Amino acid sequence: MDIETHRRNNFDFLRLLFAGCVIITHSYPLAGSKECDWLCQFTNGQYIFSWIAVRGFFVISGYLIFQSLERSRDLADFYWKRILRLFPALAVVLILTVVLGPFVYENDTAYLLNKSVRTYIPNNLRLYRIQYDIPGIFDRNPHKSAINGSLWTIPFEFTMYIAVSLLFFIKSKRIPVIVVLLLTYLFLAKLDVLNFTEIQKWNYFILDWYLIELGVYFAAGSLLAATRMADISQRHLLIILIISLGLFVFSTGQPIFSFASVTLLPIIVLSMGLLPVYGISNVTEHIGDLSYGIYIYGFPVQQTLVYYFGMDHVSLIFTSLIISAILAYLSWRLIEAPALKLKNLKPIPILIQKTRGIVRVNLKGFYQKR
């Protein structure tokens, strides 16, 4: 989320809560337990915290990113803000992973001679070639297949940015925008309620199942932003929240749950976000927006704790939440917030000056010979 204008809502708190939920769920398989957290046990396997959290992330992202697109001067401005939000913190966590890797590395091949060490940062910064492991790191852990398993959602997130940016050319025409978003949502919702075998039988071309599974929630968030859900009175929002939450709980375990999920969960999440609650609506004013930092640091912190101390899932939950929150705070203060202050700079076109260079790019983007 951009620091552009102060809006009294609970979105930052919800994202912070969702990041914590992801850590809770991850603690079980990373500690060698069955992936069934407290919510899973309470609902007899119907939900897990991370299932709700990841989809909640994409609903809020779709809502806020669409609003960011509406405010953007041009596409360069839009992408520049997205790059500043994602990549500085991501680059730092990847660099720290490689720098601190030798402390948890066990392999016959020397660390710097391991090709996977050299490719880890560039592959993950390219997003669409996510590299989860470096052979020799965490190989003795119960869950040894990933250093940072949380990175899997970031390529899908950026793909959604690209998709919604196509609306820039018609963003001033509200009705066409709503129609496009509605058709996109309905198409993805139709695919989401089917199983993968049926989709393959219909010969649909998809890049990945999760592009549908997460895309429908992002599209729902964008659609509700376009239809100005924020303009609904708080009283009516509260009524909508209560009814939607009741129907969502009622549909649990029913054949209609898949349909109820893609229709009701976005409404529930955004209603909760748009109903300001005293004490949590301004949480980021006091501690900063820690959700992204907790999300990207949580997994490697948990793997490291398991490697050194062999913690059970309960100890891992509380210890990793504390350490991840500290790292997220440092990331926000030292990396993310300073990067976001650059959002008003226009990166394209730019002035490139070489001390002894030949080519100069002026502010209009023309190339001139010296």
C-alpha beads as a LAMMPS data file, in Angstrom:
LAMMPS data file: protein, C-alpha beads

370 atoms
369 bonds

1 atom types
1 bond types

-500.0 500.0 xlo xhi
-500.0 500.0 ylo yhi
-500.0 500.0 zlo zhi

Masses

1 110.0

Atoms # bond

1 1 1 0.000 0.000 0.000
2 1 1 1.340 3.432 -0.903
3 1 1 1.775 6.155 1.658
4 1 1 -0.172 8.677 -0.370
5 1 1 -3.098 9.909 1.704
6 1 1 -4.191 8.995 5.181
7 1 1 -7.378 6.996 5.130
8 1 1 -8.989 5.899 8.363
9 1 1 -9.501 2.190 7.841
10 1 1 -8.277 -1.169 9.087
11 1 1 -6.457 -2.409 5.988
12 1 1 -2.963 -2.113 7.441
13 1 1 -4.057 -3.920 10.585
14 1 1 -5.745 -6.676 8.553
15 1 1 -2.619 -7.213 6.479
16 1 1 -0.554 -7.348 9.653
17 1 1 -2.986 -9.928 11.009
18 1 1 -2.858 -11.931 7.778
19 1 1 0.961 -11.952 7.822
20 1 1 0.845 -13.352 11.348
21 1 1 -1.674 -15.975 10.249
22 1 1 0.714 -17.159 7.521
23 1 1 3.473 -17.598 10.096
24 1 1 1.132 -19.591 12.348
25 1 1 0.192 -22.017 9.571
26 1 1 3.768 -22.375 8.308
27 1 1 4.995 -23.243 11.799
28 1 1 3.295 -26.640 11.692
29 1 1 4.930 -28.210 8.602
30 1 1 8.242 -26.408 9.232
31 1 1 8.414 -27.958 12.694
32 1 1 7.560 -31.372 11.287
33 1 1 3.897 -31.435 12.324
34 1 1 0.822 -31.957 10.186
35 1 1 -0.266 -28.737 8.459
36 1 1 -3.373 -28.272 10.560
37 1 1 -3.268 -25.110 12.661
38 1 1 -5.633 -23.989 15.428
39 1 1 -8.285 -22.852 12.964
40 1 1 -7.990 -26.133 11.062
41 1 1 -8.492 -28.089 14.285
42 1 1 -11.402 -25.912 15.391
43 1 1 -13.208 -26.204 12.030
44 1 1 -12.420 -29.898 11.560
45 1 1 -10.132 -29.247 8.599
46 1 1 -12.365 -26.773 6.774
47 1 1 -10.010 -23.776 7.012
48 1 1 -6.425 -22.986 7.810
49 1 1 -5.197 -19.517 8.745
50 1 1 -2.986 -19.116 5.676
51 1 1 -5.834 -20.018 3.290
52 1 1 -7.868 -17.073 4.522
53 1 1 -4.823 -14.822 4.912
54 1 1 -3.441 -15.198 1.373
55 1 1 -6.855 -14.654 -0.206
56 1 1 -7.432 -11.709 2.102
57 1 1 -4.113 -10.241 0.986
58 1 1 -5.193 -10.426 -2.658
59 1 1 -8.623 -8.909 -1.979
60 1 1 -7.060 -5.913 -0.218
61 1 1 -4.352 -5.672 -2.862
62 1 1 -6.905 -5.618 -5.671
63 1 1 -8.872 -2.907 -3.861
64 1 1 -5.897 -0.652 -3.096
65 1 1 -3.978 -1.209 -6.324
66 1 1 -7.005 -0.253 -8.414
67 1 1 -7.279 2.968 -6.400
68 1 1 -3.570 3.572 -6.940
69 1 1 -4.079 3.137 -10.687
70 1 1 -6.847 5.740 -10.631
71 1 1 -4.514 8.228 -8.916
72 1 1 -1.503 7.526 -11.129
73 1 1 -0.454 10.197 -13.615
74 1 1 0.638 7.626 -16.156
75 1 1 1.712 3.979 -16.347
76 1 1 5.324 4.849 -15.530
77 1 1 4.096 6.455 -12.308
78 1 1 1.952 3.402 -11.512
79 1 1 4.740 0.867 -12.075
80 1 1 7.310 2.992 -10.297
81 1 1 5.201 2.906 -7.114
82 1 1 4.704 -0.849 -7.447
83 1 1 8.439 -1.418 -7.923
84 1 1 9.284 0.715 -4.899
85 1 1 6.830 -1.249 -2.764
86 1 1 7.956 -4.735 -3.766
87 1 1 11.578 -4.806 -4.820
88 1 1 13.746 -2.886 -2.291
89 1 1 12.646 -5.038 0.669
90 1 1 12.696 -8.185 -1.475
91 1 1 16.240 -7.456 -2.678
92 1 1 17.473 -6.959 0.886
93 1 1 15.965 -10.195 2.213
94 1 1 17.487 -12.097 -0.729
95 1 1 20.913 -10.532 -0.155
96 1 1 20.763 -11.310 3.571
97 1 1 19.785 -14.891 2.760
98 1 1 22.872 -15.378 0.604
99 1 1 25.214 -13.519 2.984
100 1 1 24.032 -15.476 6.039
101 1 1 23.689 -18.751 4.139
102 1 1 27.117 -20.124 5.157
103 1 1 25.966 -20.281 8.799
104 1 1 23.393 -22.962 7.906
105 1 1 25.180 -24.526 4.931
106 1 1 26.126 -28.203 4.884
107 1 1 27.359 -29.476 1.545
108 1 1 30.516 -30.999 0.077
109 1 1 30.632 -28.241 -2.541
110 1 1 32.192 -24.992 -1.341
111 1 1 29.514 -22.367 -0.713
112 1 1 30.663 -19.854 -3.329
113 1 1 31.212 -22.595 -5.900
114 1 1 27.614 -23.741 -5.580
115 1 1 25.840 -22.492 -8.698
116 1 1 22.557 -22.167 -6.815
117 1 1 24.114 -19.571 -4.517
118 1 1 24.991 -17.377 -7.505
119 1 1 21.570 -17.725 -9.122
120 1 1 19.444 -17.286 -5.979
121 1 1 19.259 -13.475 -6.015
122 1 1 18.844 -12.842 -9.777
123 1 1 16.317 -15.654 -10.221
124 1 1 14.114 -14.414 -7.405
125 1 1 14.366 -10.770 -8.440
126 1 1 13.133 -11.799 -11.878
127 1 1 10.019 -13.119 -10.094
128 1 1 9.030 -15.559 -12.800
129 1 1 11.949 -17.896 -12.097
130 1 1 11.506 -18.271 -8.346
131 1 1 14.306 -20.358 -6.834
132 1 1 13.271 -21.777 -3.503
133 1 1 16.340 -23.714 -2.450
134 1 1 20.103 -23.781 -2.339
135 1 1 21.303 -27.379 -1.940
136 1 1 23.003 -27.633 1.437
137 1 1 20.839 -25.073 3.219
138 1 1 18.248 -26.488 5.639
139 1 1 18.656 -29.965 4.145
140 1 1 18.269 -31.497 7.621
141 1 1 15.087 -29.569 8.405
142 1 1 11.709 -31.355 8.263
143 1 1 10.670 -29.041 5.426
144 1 1 13.873 -28.895 3.397
145 1 1 12.492 -27.898 0.013
146 1 1 12.532 -24.128 0.518
147 1 1 14.540 -21.357 2.139
148 1 1 11.730 -18.869 1.706
149 1 1 8.509 -20.556 0.675
150 1 1 6.548 -17.316 1.048
151 1 1 8.003 -15.949 -2.185
152 1 1 5.573 -17.992 -4.280
153 1 1 2.802 -15.374 -4.149
154 1 1 4.915 -12.417 -5.314
155 1 1 4.968 -13.329 -9.049
156 1 1 1.183 -13.688 -8.969
157 1 1 0.882 -10.347 -7.191
158 1 1 2.981 -8.624 -9.849
159 1 1 1.024 -10.360 -12.609
160 1 1 -2.147 -8.835 -11.145
161 1 1 -0.483 -5.416 -11.278
162 1 1 0.198 -5.891 -14.974
163 1 1 -3.356 -7.056 -15.614
164 1 1 -5.038 -4.164 -13.795
165 1 1 -2.702 -1.627 -15.423
166 1 1 -4.417 -2.367 -18.756
167 1 1 -7.425 -0.491 -17.388
168 1 1 -5.369 2.713 -17.290
169 1 1 -6.469 3.613 -20.812
170 1 1 -10.156 3.590 -19.854
171 1 1 -9.892 4.460 -16.156
172 1 1 -11.841 7.707 -16.621
173 1 1 -14.816 5.755 -18.016
174 1 1 -16.322 4.203 -14.935
175 1 1 -19.006 1.999 -16.496
176 1 1 -16.700 0.276 -19.036
177 1 1 -14.158 -0.321 -16.243
178 1 1 -16.814 -1.925 -14.042
179 1 1 -18.028 -4.086 -16.931
180 1 1 -14.497 -5.319 -17.708
181 1 1 -13.793 -6.091 -14.054
182 1 1 -17.151 -7.805 -13.608
183 1 1 -16.642 -10.029 -16.661
184 1 1 -13.105 -10.852 -15.526
185 1 1 -14.316 -11.695 -12.038
186 1 1 -17.170 -13.871 -13.312
187 1 1 -14.872 -15.736 -15.704
188 1 1 -12.281 -16.429 -13.000
189 1 1 -14.987 -17.318 -10.475
190 1 1 -16.453 -19.840 -12.916
191 1 1 -13.048 -21.465 -13.359
192 1 1 -12.280 -21.336 -9.640
193 1 1 -15.326 -23.374 -8.629
194 1 1 -14.340 -26.115 -11.085
195 1 1 -11.610 -28.596 -10.367
196 1 1 -8.402 -28.577 -12.373
197 1 1 -9.284 -31.785 -14.257
198 1 1 -12.447 -30.204 -15.635
199 1 1 -10.568 -27.112 -16.783
200 1 1 -8.005 -29.237 -18.614
201 1 1 -10.845 -31.159 -20.262
202 1 1 -12.279 -27.877 -21.529
203 1 1 -8.855 -27.056 -23.018
204 1 1 -8.545 -23.733 -21.222
205 1 1 -5.089 -22.213 -21.456
206 1 1 -3.865 -21.092 -18.050
207 1 1 -0.388 -20.261 -16.837
208 1 1 -0.969 -21.687 -13.399
209 1 1 -3.894 -22.818 -11.294
210 1 1 -3.099 -20.156 -8.691
211 1 1 -3.423 -17.451 -11.318
212 1 1 -7.133 -18.296 -11.235
213 1 1 -7.362 -19.074 -7.522
214 1 1 -5.751 -15.792 -6.452
215 1 1 -6.785 -13.743 -9.468
216 1 1 -10.478 -14.043 -8.676
217 1 1 -9.946 -12.448 -5.251
218 1 1 -7.795 -9.668 -6.690
219 1 1 -10.435 -9.024 -9.364
220 1 1 -13.149 -8.958 -6.697
221 1 1 -11.213 -6.374 -4.698
222 1 1 -10.702 -4.205 -7.784
223 1 1 -14.361 -4.522 -8.748
224 1 1 -15.526 -3.433 -5.299
225 1 1 -13.136 -0.475 -5.466
226 1 1 -14.503 0.517 -8.877
227 1 1 -18.085 0.311 -7.612
228 1 1 -17.129 2.646 -4.749
229 1 1 -17.727 0.314 -1.833
230 1 1 -16.036 2.924 0.379
231 1 1 -19.009 5.256 -0.188
232 1 1 -21.395 2.904 1.624
233 1 1 -22.350 4.187 5.060
234 1 1 -20.781 2.504 8.076
235 1 1 -24.185 1.353 9.288
236 1 1 -24.910 -0.416 6.017
237 1 1 -21.383 -1.803 5.871
238 1 1 -21.885 -3.353 9.293
239 1 1 -25.134 -4.974 8.151
240 1 1 -23.424 -6.285 5.003
241 1 1 -20.552 -7.673 7.097
242 1 1 -22.831 -9.493 9.535
243 1 1 -24.969 -11.049 6.778
244 1 1 -21.953 -12.031 4.638
245 1 1 -20.092 -13.524 7.582
246 1 1 -23.143 -15.516 8.616
247 1 1 -23.666 -16.891 5.116
248 1 1 -19.947 -17.693 4.804
249 1 1 -19.952 -19.704 8.038
250 1 1 -23.218 -21.399 7.067
251 1 1 -21.771 -22.480 3.690
252 1 1 -18.767 -24.151 5.311
253 1 1 -18.695 -27.816 4.361
254 1 1 -21.591 -27.348 1.955
255 1 1 -21.413 -28.010 -1.822
256 1 1 -21.847 -24.275 -2.420
257 1 1 -18.759 -23.329 -0.384
258 1 1 -16.502 -22.667 -3.388
259 1 1 -19.066 -20.263 -4.803
260 1 1 -19.681 -18.687 -1.396
261 1 1 -15.955 -18.194 -0.887
262 1 1 -15.334 -16.182 -4.057
263 1 1 -18.432 -14.041 -3.501
264 1 1 -18.551 -13.538 0.259
265 1 1 -14.912 -13.514 1.399
266 1 1 -14.013 -10.342 -0.586
267 1 1 -17.053 -8.561 0.857
268 1 1 -16.186 -9.688 4.385
269 1 1 -12.544 -8.608 4.135
270 1 1 -13.300 -5.195 2.642
271 1 1 -16.192 -4.535 5.019
272 1 1 -13.882 -5.259 7.946
273 1 1 -11.271 -3.000 6.390
274 1 1 -13.640 -0.093 5.764
275 1 1 -15.165 -0.077 9.250
276 1 1 -12.608 1.865 11.312
277 1 1 -12.004 0.563 14.809
278 1 1 -10.525 2.801 17.472
279 1 1 -6.971 1.806 18.310
280 1 1 -6.211 -0.258 15.225
281 1 1 -7.162 2.029 12.328
282 1 1 -3.984 4.060 12.798
283 1 1 -1.702 1.186 13.776
284 1 1 0.891 2.004 11.108
285 1 1 1.286 5.551 12.407
286 1 1 2.910 4.095 15.509
287 1 1 4.848 1.064 14.285
288 1 1 4.920 1.344 10.485
289 1 1 3.516 -1.029 7.888
290 1 1 5.163 -4.274 8.964
291 1 1 3.003 -6.762 7.050
292 1 1 5.242 -7.176 3.989
293 1 1 8.363 -7.487 6.120
294 1 1 6.802 -10.111 8.375
295 1 1 5.616 -12.017 5.327
296 1 1 8.979 -12.175 3.522
297 1 1 11.149 -12.689 6.626
298 1 1 8.912 -15.146 8.466
299 1 1 9.724 -18.303 6.520
300 1 1 13.563 -18.077 6.583
301 1 1 13.439 -17.050 10.255
302 1 1 11.369 -20.141 11.035
303 1 1 13.668 -22.420 9.038
304 1 1 16.684 -21.010 10.878
305 1 1 15.081 -21.500 14.293
306 1 1 14.204 -25.107 13.443
307 1 1 17.751 -25.709 12.145
308 1 1 19.433 -24.497 15.338
309 1 1 16.908 -25.338 18.035
310 1 1 14.559 -27.976 16.593
311 1 1 11.510 -26.182 17.965
312 1 1 8.019 -27.589 18.115
313 1 1 5.278 -25.650 16.355
314 1 1 4.060 -23.794 19.463
315 1 1 7.510 -22.452 20.378
316 1 1 8.167 -21.704 16.715
317 1 1 5.002 -19.624 16.344
318 1 1 5.751 -17.228 19.184
319 1 1 9.506 -16.976 18.695
320 1 1 9.316 -16.450 14.919
321 1 1 6.535 -13.864 15.270
322 1 1 8.694 -11.783 17.605
323 1 1 11.873 -12.032 15.504
324 1 1 10.032 -11.473 12.220
325 1 1 8.288 -8.396 13.656
326 1 1 11.657 -6.939 14.710
327 1 1 13.158 -7.561 11.266
328 1 1 10.025 -6.158 9.622
329 1 1 10.284 -3.008 11.740
330 1 1 13.908 -2.525 10.688
331 1 1 12.963 -3.238 7.070
332 1 1 10.206 -0.638 7.197
333 1 1 12.315 2.056 8.828
334 1 1 15.516 1.489 6.884
335 1 1 14.339 0.167 3.507
336 1 1 10.638 0.344 2.691
337 1 1 9.628 3.773 4.021
338 1 1 12.713 5.543 2.565
339 1 1 12.063 3.836 -0.791
340 1 1 8.411 4.942 -0.818
341 1 1 9.511 8.547 -0.328
342 1 1 10.845 8.340 -3.884
343 1 1 7.391 7.650 -5.310
344 1 1 6.921 11.180 -6.613
345 1 1 10.109 11.029 -8.634
346 1 1 9.487 10.287 -12.284
347 1 1 11.934 7.559 -13.318
348 1 1 11.038 7.614 -17.024
349 1 1 12.344 9.658 -18.726
350 1 1 15.552 10.170 -16.699
351 1 1 18.770 12.082 -17.188
352 1 1 21.770 9.795 -17.542
353 1 1 25.096 11.557 -17.244
354 1 1 28.362 9.744 -17.762
355 1 1 31.536 11.475 -16.722
356 1 1 33.232 10.459 -19.916
357 1 1 30.196 9.220 -21.754
358 1 1 29.168 9.719 -25.332
359 1 1 25.410 9.388 -25.151
360 1 1 23.062 11.629 -23.172
361 1 1 19.371 11.012 -22.642
362 1 1 17.511 14.280 -22.105
363 1 1 14.240 14.745 -20.224
364 1 1 12.189 14.226 -23.355
365 1 1 13.771 10.864 -23.956
366 1 1 15.720 11.856 -27.104
367 1 1 19.224 10.608 -27.643
368 1 1 21.814 13.243 -28.496
369 1 1 25.470 12.942 -29.357
370 1 1 27.866 15.077 -27.414

Bonds

1 1 1 2
2 1 2 3
3 1 3 4
4 1 4 5
5 1 5 6
6 1 6 7
7 1 7 8
8 1 8 9
9 1 9 10
10 1 10 11
11 1 11 12
12 1 12 13
13 1 13 14
14 1 14 15
15 1 15 16
16 1 16 17
17 1 17 18
18 1 18 19
19 1 19 20
20 1 20 21
21 1 21 22
22 1 22 23
23 1 23 24
24 1 24 25
25 1 25 26
26 1 26 27
27 1 27 28
28 1 28 29
29 1 29 30
30 1 30 31
31 1 31 32
32 1 32 33
33 1 33 34
34 1 34 35
35 1 35 36
36 1 36 37
37 1 37 38
38 1 38 39
39 1 39 40
40 1 40 41
41 1 41 42
42 1 42 43
43 1 43 44
44 1 44 45
45 1 45 46
46 1 46 47
47 1 47 48
48 1 48 49
49 1 49 50
50 1 50 51
51 1 51 52
52 1 52 53
53 1 53 54
54 1 54 55
55 1 55 56
56 1 56 57
57 1 57 58
58 1 58 59
59 1 59 60
60 1 60 61
61 1 61 62
62 1 62 63
63 1 63 64
64 1 64 65
65 1 65 66
66 1 66 67
67 1 67 68
68 1 68 69
69 1 69 70
70 1 70 71
71 1 71 72
72 1 72 73
73 1 73 74
74 1 74 75
75 1 75 76
76 1 76 77
77 1 77 78
78 1 78 79
79 1 79 80
80 1 80 81
81 1 81 82
82 1 82 83
83 1 83 84
84 1 84 85
85 1 85 86
86 1 86 87
87 1 87 88
88 1 88 89
89 1 89 90
90 1 90 91
91 1 91 92
92 1 92 93
93 1 93 94
94 1 94 95
95 1 95 96
96 1 96 97
97 1 97 98
98 1 98 99
99 1 99 100
100 1 100 101
101 1 101 102
102 1 102 103
103 1 103 104
104 1 104 105
105 1 105 106
106 1 106 107
107 1 107 108
108 1 108 109
109 1 109 110
110 1 110 111
111 1 111 112
112 1 112 113
113 1 113 114
114 1 114 115
115 1 115 116
116 1 116 117
117 1 117 118
118 1 118 119
119 1 119 120
120 1 120 121
121 1 121 122
122 1 122 123
123 1 123 124
124 1 124 125
125 1 125 126
126 1 126 127
127 1 127 128
128 1 128 129
129 1 129 130
130 1 130 131
131 1 131 132
132 1 132 133
133 1 133 134
134 1 134 135
135 1 135 136
136 1 136 137
137 1 137 138
138 1 138 139
139 1 139 140
140 1 140 141
141 1 141 142
142 1 142 143
143 1 143 144
144 1 144 145
145 1 145 146
146 1 146 147
147 1 147 148
148 1 148 149
149 1 149 150
150 1 150 151
151 1 151 152
152 1 152 153
153 1 153 154
154 1 154 155
155 1 155 156
156 1 156 157
157 1 157 158
158 1 158 159
159 1 159 160
160 1 160 161
161 1 161 162
162 1 162 163
163 1 163 164
164 1 164 165
165 1 165 166
166 1 166 167
167 1 167 168
168 1 168 169
169 1 169 170
170 1 170 171
171 1 171 172
172 1 172 173
173 1 173 174
174 1 174 175
175 1 175 176
176 1 176 177
177 1 177 178
178 1 178 179
179 1 179 180
180 1 180 181
181 1 181 182
182 1 182 183
183 1 183 184
184 1 184 185
185 1 185 186
186 1 186 187
187 1 187 188
188 1 188 189
189 1 189 190
190 1 190 191
191 1 191 192
192 1 192 193
193 1 193 194
194 1 194 195
195 1 195 196
196 1 196 197
197 1 197 198
198 1 198 199
199 1 199 200
200 1 200 201
201 1 201 202
202 1 202 203
203 1 203 204
204 1 204 205
205 1 205 206
206 1 206 207
207 1 207 208
208 1 208 209
209 1 209 210
210 1 210 211
211 1 211 212
212 1 212 213
213 1 213 214
214 1 214 215
215 1 215 216
216 1 216 217
217 1 217 218
218 1 218 219
219 1 219 220
220 1 220 221
221 1 221 222
222 1 222 223
223 1 223 224
224 1 224 225
225 1 225 226
226 1 226 227
227 1 227 228
228 1 228 229
229 1 229 230
230 1 230 231
231 1 231 232
232 1 232 233
233 1 233 234
234 1 234 235
235 1 235 236
236 1 236 237
237 1 237 238
238 1 238 239
239 1 239 240
240 1 240 241
241 1 241 242
242 1 242 243
243 1 243 244
244 1 244 245
245 1 245 246
246 1 246 247
247 1 247 248
248 1 248 249
249 1 249 250
250 1 250 251
251 1 251 252
252 1 252 253
253 1 253 254
254 1 254 255
255 1 255 256
256 1 256 257
257 1 257 258
258 1 258 259
259 1 259 260
260 1 260 261
261 1 261 262
262 1 262 263
263 1 263 264
264 1 264 265
265 1 265 266
266 1 266 267
267 1 267 268
268 1 268 269
269 1 269 270
270 1 270 271
271 1 271 272
272 1 272 273
273 1 273 274
274 1 274 275
275 1 275 276
276 1 276 277
277 1 277 278
278 1 278 279
279 1 279 280
280 1 280 281
281 1 281 282
282 1 282 283
283 1 283 284
284 1 284 285
285 1 285 286
286 1 286 287
287 1 287 288
288 1 288 289
289 1 289 290
290 1 290 291
291 1 291 292
292 1 292 293
293 1 293 294
294 1 294 295
295 1 295 296
296 1 296 297
297 1 297 298
298 1 298 299
299 1 299 300
300 1 300 301
301 1 301 302
302 1 302 303
303 1 303 304
304 1 304 305
305 1 305 306
306 1 306 307
307 1 307 308
308 1 308 309
309 1 309 310
310 1 310 311
311 1 311 312
312 1 312 313
313 1 313 314
314 1 314 315
315 1 315 316
316 1 316 317
317 1 317 318
318 1 318 319
319 1 319 320
320 1 320 321
321 1 321 322
322 1 322 323
323 1 323 324
324 1 324 325
325 1 325 326
326 1 326 327
327 1 327 328
328 1 328 329
329 1 329 330
330 1 330 331
331 1 331 332
332 1 332 333
333 1 333 334
334 1 334 335
335 1 335 336
336 1 336 337
337 1 337 338
338 1 338 339
339 1 339 340
340 1 340 341
341 1 341 342
342 1 342 343
343 1 343 344
344 1 344 345
345 1 345 346
346 1 346 347
347 1 347 348
348 1 348 349
349 1 349 350
350 1 350 351
351 1 351 352
352 1 352 353
353 1 353 354
354 1 354 355
355 1 355 356
356 1 356 357
357 1 357 358
358 1 358 359
359 1 359 360
360 1 360 361
361 1 361 362
362 1 362 363
363 1 363 364
364 1 364 365
365 1 365 366
366 1 366 367
367 1 367 368
368 1 368 369
369 1 369 370
